[in-house]
């Protein structure tokens, strides 16, 4: 029996997860479907069946997903884009016979998508340190937040309250730029005067988080869980450049378990920390497979395939992870087999 699995628009590294699911140890036969709005997406090349996504509003997008599942008799839908909106229609997917890999219900995913809500929800978790932060939506609030952090001896940065990856992240400088910046590598730094000038042109703006700048080692903890417990956690450290270390960090594994008790995400999810001196501080939570999960799978845990088995209500065995490894990756050429013109 063939299991049909659909990935909607996602990053190119998800091709690794396609391979891990295809080359599963149980010999389960899968058929991979992929959609993406960009016709040269590597995911379209990796799939058995590929389609371009139409240009739709977020309000229209869930219905496209439901129709796609019905049309292609999709057994498992692994969404990346539009998680919170798709979760609102979980019953509709069930009616067309599709199981959707969602980290939680619509309310939980909406909570996790808002960095301020996450920090408030986890503020009293024992042993967890939340960075100093302020949520602002006016230029006056932004300046006050920046000054407050500076008075505490902290450097500051900001980013959107909702968003993915490093989109919108900026470091705030309190000294005006000089000519030498034209001869240096581009950095995400902005002079506070320039930021305030831009923000002042509107009465209010979408919320931004102004927080202390964390400069220590950064970790992503890739997790597998169900509603009851955390089943696996692999701390992955950014060493330098593309070098990553899978580290047997009991402190971060314990914190991941404590966070999961408060926010019981399911299947694959990711928790990011940055150390400030000897203290790990929470950065954000991603309720989906992370872009670097393929490195964590070098631990011997096939995170994507185990999540598929969980969704199918099949028994899983999670091996003890092989940690204290270092890894990197290199660019690899891929010949494009198709040119999707739409």
Number of C-alpha atoms within 10 A of each C-alpha: 6 9 14 19 25 26 23 23 22 20 15 14 15 23 19 19 20 22 15 18 25 16 14 15 10 7 9 12 14 18 17 23 23 26 22 21 17 16 19 16 20 21 27 30 20 20 20 13 14 21 18 19 18 12 9 10 8 12 11 11 17 23 15 14 19 21 14 15 22 16 10 13 15 23 22 23 24 21 20 20 16 14 22 22 17 24 24 14 16 19 13 16 24 13 11 16 15 22 21 22 23 25 25 21 17 18 12 16 21 17 16 24 21 17 21 20 14 19 19 10 15 17 14 11 14 10 13 20 18 18 18 15 20 20 19 21 16 19 20 14 15 23 16 15 20 23 15 16 20 14 10 10 10 16 19 23 22 21 19 21 19 17 13 11 10 10 10 14 16 20 20 21 17 14 10 10 13 7 7 7 10 9 7 8 6 8 9 11 13 17 15 17 14 14 16 15 11 10 16 14 10 11 10 14 13 10 18 21 21 27 21 21 20 20 11 15 16 19 25 26 27 28 29 27 21 17 14 11 15 21 15 20 29 30 28 26 21 16 15 10 7 10 12 20 20 25 20 17 16 12 13 23 19 14 21 24 19 19 21 20 15 11 19 18 30 26 26 26 22 24 23 21 26 23 16 15 10 9 14 24 20 21 20 21 21 20 23 22 24 22 16 16 25 21 20 29 20 17 19 13 21 21 26 24 21 22 22 22 14 17 16 13 9 10 8 12 8 13 12 11 17 16 18 13 15 15 13 12 9 6 5 6 6 8 8 12 11 11 11 15 9 10
